[in-house]
Amino acid sequence: MSNMAMYLGEFFGTLILILLGSGVCCNVSLKKSKGQNSGWIVIAAGWGFAVAIAAYTTGWVSGAHLNPAVSIAMAILGNLSWKLVPGYIISQILGAIVGAMLAYAAFKDHFAETDDKDAKLGVFCTAPAIRNFGRNFITEVIGTAMLVVGILGTGNANNAIGPLGPMLAGIVVFSIGLSLGGPTGYAINPARDLGPRIAHAILPIPNKRDSDWEYAWVPIFGPVVGGIVGALIYNLIFNIWI
């Protein structure tokens, strides 16, 4: 597979992830949507299904990392060439921007009907329930470490999961959303937060607030650290001790 094909795989996979992930947030949060107020479980399920669908669609091309933290973790473990990492990350962020823009296009009338500026920002990017940058950062580290450990663990060759891999990755994300998502909205993916935040900043959304760049470093660097921690923990426990 050529490098360009893999980059395109990451672009389209992340586009799908964000279109469906931001889409479920729009459906739950925006005024007059038929899914309005359907709750956290719907959001967590929507993101989990989005991961699975995106991974099935493009995983055979690029591995469907869809997440800079996962790409960095895979490079640390020797499963991805470091030369490919910058292209993967750029492709993921660009795909996330376009996916968020498509979600906006689908719900444009509902953005116009919604008065809550925080809700409109929240369908694009994450925000903490209690703003405490240090604890928010730690939450993102823990959640992303669990993501990487879960993906590596369920995908271990000894499990012989075959074509179930993308579905299990979606279940891992669903579980993280249900269990660890409440404090920060579980970015666990720098592209998932940064790309849509950029889209929010540049789109002509009526009566929008600022894009909360003060907080943006948390869902960017927390997941990167968490991905590294998860990769090192998994490698230490399962490839050295066992």
C-alpha positions in Angstrom: 0.0 0.0 0.0 1.4 3.4 -1.0 2.0 6.1 1.6 -0.6 8.4 -0.1 -3.2 5.6 0.0 -2.6 5.2 3.8 -2.8 9.0 4.3 -6.1 9.0 2.4 -7.3 6.1 4.5 -6.6 8.1 7.6 -8.3 11.2 6.2 -11.5 9.4 5.2 -11.6 7.3 8.2 -11.3 10.2 10.5 -13.8 12.2 8.4 -16.3 9.3 9.0 -15.5 9.2 12.7 -16.2 12.9 13.2 -19.2 13.1 10.9 -20.9 10.4 12.9 -19.5 11.4 16.3 -20.2 15.1 16.0 -23.5 14.1 14.3 -24.7 12.2 17.4 -23.8 15.2 19.6 -25.7 17.5 17.2 -28.7 15.1 17.3 -28.7 15.0 21.1 -27.8 18.6 21.9 -29.3 20.9 19.3 -32.8 22.4 19.5 -35.7 20.7 17.5 -33.6 17.7 16.5 -35.6 14.5 16.8 -33.0 13.1 19.0 -32.8 16.1 21.4 -32.2 15.2 25.0 -31.8 11.5 24.3 -28.8 11.4 26.7 -25.3 10.4 27.4 -25.7 6.7 26.5 -26.8 7.7 23.0 -23.7 9.9 22.6 -21.4 7.2 23.9 -22.9 4.6 21.7 -22.8 6.9 18.7 -19.1 7.5 19.1 -18.4 3.8 19.6 -20.3 2.9 16.5 -18.6 5.7 14.6 -15.2 4.2 15.5 -16.3 0.7 14.4 -17.7 1.9 11.0 -14.7 4.1 10.3 -12.3 1.3 11.1 -14.2 -1.2 9.0 -14.2 1.3 6.1 -10.6 2.2 6.0 -8.7 -0.2 8.4 -7.6 -2.4 5.5 -5.9 0.6 3.9 -4.1 2.4 6.8 -4.8 0.4 9.9 -7.5 3.0 10.9 -5.6 4.7 13.7 -7.9 7.8 13.3 -6.1 9.3 16.2 -2.6 10.9 16.5 -2.2 9.4 20.0 -2.7 5.9 18.5 -0.3 6.6 15.7 2.4 7.7 18.1 1.7 4.7 20.3 2.0 2.4 17.3 5.3 4.0 16.2 6.7 3.6 19.8 5.9 -0.1 19.6 7.4 -0.4 16.1 4.1 -1.1 14.4 4.3 2.1 12.3 7.3 3.8 10.7 8.1 7.1 12.4 8.4 8.6 8.9 4.7 8.0 8.4 3.6 9.6 11.6 3.5 13.3 10.5 1.4 12.4 7.4 -0.9 10.3 9.5 -1.5 13.1 12.0 -2.0 15.8 9.3 -4.5 13.5 7.5 -6.4 12.8 10.7 -6.7 16.5 11.6 -7.8 17.5 8.0 -10.3 14.6 8.0 -11.7 15.8 11.4 -12.1 19.3 10.1 -14.1 18.2 7.0 -16.1 15.7 9.1 -17.2 18.4 11.5 -18.1 20.7 8.6 -20.3 18.0 7.1 -22.0 17.5 10.5 -22.7 21.2 10.6 -24.1 21.2 7.1 -26.5 18.4 8.1 -27.8 20.2 11.2 -27.4 23.8 9.9 -31.1 24.7 10.6 -30.8 23.3 14.2 -27.7 25.5 14.9 -29.8 28.5 13.9 -32.6 27.4 16.3 -30.3 26.7 19.2 -29.6 29.6 21.6 -27.1 27.8 23.9 -23.7 28.8 22.7 -21.9 26.2 24.9 -24.1 23.5 23.4 -23.1 24.6 19.9 -19.5 24.5 20.8 -19.9 21.2 22.5 -21.0 19.3 19.4 -17.6 20.2 17.9 -15.1 19.7 20.8 -14.8 18.7 24.4 -15.1 20.8 27.6 -14.8 19.7 31.2 -17.7 19.3 33.5 -15.5 20.9 36.2 -12.7 23.1 34.9 -9.5 22.1 36.6 -6.8 21.9 33.9 -4.5 19.6 35.9 -7.2 17.1 36.8 -8.7 17.4 33.3 -5.3 16.5 31.8 -4.9 13.5 34.1 -8.4 12.3 33.1 -7.5 12.5 29.4 -4.2 10.7 30.1 -6.0 7.8 31.9 -8.7 7.6 29.3 -6.3 7.5 26.3 -4.0 5.0 28.1 -7.0 2.8 28.5 -7.9 3.2 24.9 -4.5 2.1 23.7 -4.3 -0.8 26.2 -7.8 -1.9 25.2 -7.1 -1.8 21.4 -3.8 -3.6 21.8 -5.3 -6.1 24.2 -8.4 -7.0 22.3 -6.4 -7.0 19.0 -3.6 -9.3 20.4 -2.9 -12.2 18.0 -3.6 -14.7 20.8 -7.3 -13.6 20.8 -7.6 -14.5 17.1 -10.3 -11.9 16.6 -10.0 -11.6 12.9 -12.6 -9.3 11.3 -14.1 -8.5 14.8 -11.2 -6.0 15.4 -13.0 -2.8 14.4 -16.1 -3.8 16.3 -14.1 -4.4 19.5 -12.3 -1.1 19.1 -15.8 0.5 19.0 -16.7 -1.3 22.1 -13.6 -0.1 23.8 -14.5 3.5 23.0 -18.1 2.9 24.0 -16.9 1.6 27.4 -14.6 4.5 27.9 -17.4 6.9 27.2 -19.7 5.2 29.7 -17.1 4.8 32.4 -14.6 7.7 32.1 -16.3 10.2 29.8 -18.1 12.4 32.3 -15.3 14.6 33.6 -14.0 15.9 30.3 -16.2 14.6 27.5 -13.4 12.1 26.7 -11.5 13.5 23.7 -8.9 10.6 24.0 -7.9 11.8 20.5 -6.2 15.1 19.6 -7.6 15.1 16.1 -11.1 14.5 17.3 -10.9 17.7 19.4 -8.6 19.9 17.4 -10.1 19.4 14.0 -13.7 20.2 15.0 -12.5 23.1 17.2 -10.9 24.6 14.1 -14.1 24.0 12.1 -16.1 25.8 14.9 -13.7 28.7 14.7 -14.0 29.2 10.9 -17.6 28.2 10.2 -20.3 30.9 10.0 -22.3 29.5 12.9 -25.0 31.9 14.0 -24.6 33.4 17.5 -21.6 31.3 18.4 -19.2 31.8 21.3 -15.4 31.7 21.1 -13.8 28.3 20.5 -12.3 28.0 24.0 -8.6 27.8 22.9 -7.6 28.3 26.5 -8.7 24.7 27.2 -7.6 23.2 23.9 -4.2 22.1 25.0 -5.7 19.6 27.4 -7.4 17.3 24.8 -4.4 17.7 22.6 -1.5 16.9 24.9 -3.4 14.7 27.4 -4.2 12.0 24.9 -0.7 12.1 23.4 0.8 11.5 26.9 -1.9 8.9 27.5 -1.2 7.1 24.3 2.5 6.9 25.1 1.8 5.7 28.6 -0.7 3.0 27.4 1.8 1.7 24.8 4.6 1.5 27.4 2.4 -0.2 30.0 1.1 -2.8 27.5 4.6 -3.5 26.2 6.1 -3.8 29.7 3.4 -6.1 31.0 2.7 -8.4 28.1 5.9 -8.4 26.0 8.5 -8.4 28.8 7.0 -10.0 31.9 4.9 -12.7 30.2 
